[in-house]
Amino acid sequence: MYQLHGINFDIENVKQEDGPLVTQFMREATPYLHEAGLVVSMDITFSAGDNNNWSSFYERSELSQIVDYLIVMAYDEHWGPASGAGSVSSLPWVEINLQNLLTEVPNDKLILGVPLYTRLWKEQKLDNGEIEVTASALSMDKAKDWITENALQPIFDPISGQNYAEFYDENENATYKMWLEDELSLRKRAELAALYQLAGVATWSRSFGDQTAWASLNLTDNQAVTQK
C-alpha cells in the first residue's frame, strides 16, 4: 500500500531460553517477505552477557544467515540513574563492541544504528547531602536550543569522542551535563561504518534529527544509508 522497500523487526526484552523461538520466527517469516519482494532487517543489541533480557536471547550468528541485514542498536551506554551520567553512545564503546560483534556477524550484513538524541543529565545535591541523578532525552534541535539558552560553548571530550557541555544552576544546586550528538559525533559514526565496511547506518529516530544529521551520515556510494 505504501510502496515500502522492506520490513524491520524490533523484538526486545525476551528471556534467554526463548531466543531460539525468536530465531525460528524469523526463519519462517523471512521467506514469505522475500517472496513479496521485501528486504528484511532485524534489530539486535551488542552483547551484554548471559541472563540479560536486553541482549542474551539474540542468536546473532544464526539470524545473520536468515535476514538480509542486522541493525545493531549501538545505544544506550548510559540511560538513567543506575548507569550514572554519561554519553548515550561514546565512540570507543561503540567501536569495541562493534569489533566483538563482527566475530559473529559478517560486515556486509551489519548496519550500524546511531542515536539522533542525547540526554540532558541533572545531578542535584539534596538537603541530606545525596546527589540525585535524573535525565531527559532531547532531539538535536532541542539540545542546541538548550546550549544557546544557557550561553554555553561545548568543548571536545576525548574520552567519549564527542562535544560536551556543562552548566551549574545555583538556584537548584544542580549541575547539568550533556554529551552531544551533533555533526562531529555523527560524522565519526559514519566513518566507523565505512572503516569496518558495514552495509550502512540506521538512525533512532528520524524525528530527532535535524538537517545537519543527514549530511553528516552520508557514506560512500556503494553503502546503503537507511533511516529507521
N, C-alpha and C positions, 0 to 999 in steps of 0.2 A: 504493500500500500504506500509506504513512504520511500520506496526505492533505496533502501539502505544496503550497504555493502556486506554487512555481516552481523553476527550476534556475539556479544561479550558476556561471559558468565562470571558473576561475582558471588562466590559461595564462601561464607566465613563462619567462624565460631562453631566448629564441628568437633566432636570427640575423636580422639586419635584412632580408636578402634573402628570408627565408621569411615575412615579415609578411603578404604578400598571401595566402599559403596559410591562415594563421590566419583572415583575414577571410573567405575563401571557405568555410572550415569552418563559421563562424558563419552565413554566408549560407545554407548548405544545411541546417544543423541547426535553425535557429530556426523555420521554417515547421512542421516536424514537432511541435515542442514547443508551438507555438501551437495546432496542431490538437488537441493533448491538453489544452488549456485551461490551460497553464502560462505564468507570467511568466518571461521570460528576461533575465538580467542577466549582465554580464561585468566582471571586474576589469581595471583599467588602472592605469598609473602616471602621475605627472607626467612631462613631457618632461625627459630628461637629456642631450639631444644625440644626434648621429648615432653609429653604430657602437657602440652600447651595448645589449647583450643584455637589459638590465633594462627599457629603455623604448623604444628606437628602432623596434622591429618593429610596435608598435601603430599601426594606421591609424585613429586616433581618430574623425575625421570620418565615415569610411565605416561604422565599427562603430556609431556613434550612430544611423545610419539603418536598422540591421538589428535590433538588440536593443531591448528595452523600456527598459533602464537600463544605464548605465555606472557602475561604482563605482570611484572613484579612491582608491587605497591611499595616503593622504596621510601617509606614513611610509616609510622611516626616513631622516630627515635626517642623523642621526648613528647609527652602527651598531656600530662597533668601533675598534680601534687606528688603522686607516687614516684614518678620519674625524676622530679625536680625540674627546674628551669633549664632550657637548652634548645638547641635547634630542632626543628621538625625533622630535618634530614641533613646532617652535616656531610660534607663531601667525602672525608676519609671513611666515615661509617658506611656510606653507600658503596665506595669502591671495595673495601674489604669484604663486605657481604656479597657484592657482585662477583668477585673472584671466586668465592666459595660456591655460589650458585652455578657458575659456569662449569663446575665439575659434574653437575647433574643435568644441565640443560644446554643444548647447543646454542651458540650465539646467534645463529640465523633464525632461531625460533623464539628468541627472547626480546621483549620490548621493555624499556626502562620507564616505569611510571614515576612521574615527578610531581611534587606539590606546587600548586599555584597559590598557596595560602601560607601564612605564617601565624605564629601565636604571640600575642602580647601577654607577657608574664608580669604578674604583680606579686612582689614579695613585701608583705606588710608586717611591721613589727607591732604585736599586740601589747596590751597593757601588762600582761603577765610575762612579757619578755620573749614569747614564742614568735616564730616567723610563720605567717600563714601564706601559702603559695596558691595562687589561682591563675587561670589562663583563659583567654578567649581567642578564637580563630578569626583572622582578618584576611580579606582579599588583598590583592596587590594594591588596588586603588585606596582601600581603607588604611592600609599600612602607611602608604605615602602621605595620606591626609594627616595621620597621627604624628608623623615626623614633622610635617610642616606646621601643624598647630602648636607643637612644643618647641619650634625653632631649633631642631636638632640637626647635627651633621654626623651621619653614620660613619663609622671607622671600620677598616678591614680587620676581621678576626682570623688570624692564620690557623687557629685550631679547628674552626668549623669550615674555613674556606669561604666565608660569607661576610657580608657587611653587617654591622652590629650597631644598635642604638640603645641608649640607656637614659633614663630620666628619673630624678628623685623628686617626689612630691612631699614638701614639708608638711602641708596640711593633713595629709593622710599618713605621714610617717611610712611611706612606701616607696620602693624602687621598682620602676617598670623596665623590662628588658625585652628586646626583640632581635632575633636573628632573621635577617631579611631574605625573602625570596624576591629577587629583582633581576635586572638584565645580567648582572655578574654571575649570580648563582645558577640561573637557567642556562646561560651560555656554557658554564662549566659542566653542567649535567649533560647537555647535548654533546660536548666534547668527550665525555666519558662514554656515551653511547657509540660515538664514532671510533674512539680508541679501541674498544673491545668488539667493534664490528657487529653491533647489535642490529636487530631488524628495524628499530626505530625508537620513538619515545611516545608516551601517552601522558595525559595530564589528569589530575584531580584538583579541582574540577574546572571545566571550561569557563564557568561563570565567575570564578575567582580571578581569572587572568585579565590583564589589560593589553593594549596593543603592542607594548614592548615585548610581551611574552612570546608572541608568535615569531617575531624576527629573531629573538634570542635562541629559540629552539630549532631553527632551521638546520637540517642536516644535508649531507651530500645528496645528489640526485638519485643515487641508487638505494637510498634508505627511506623507507616509508615513515611519514610523520602522522600520527593519529592523535585525536583528542577524545578522551572519554567524556 
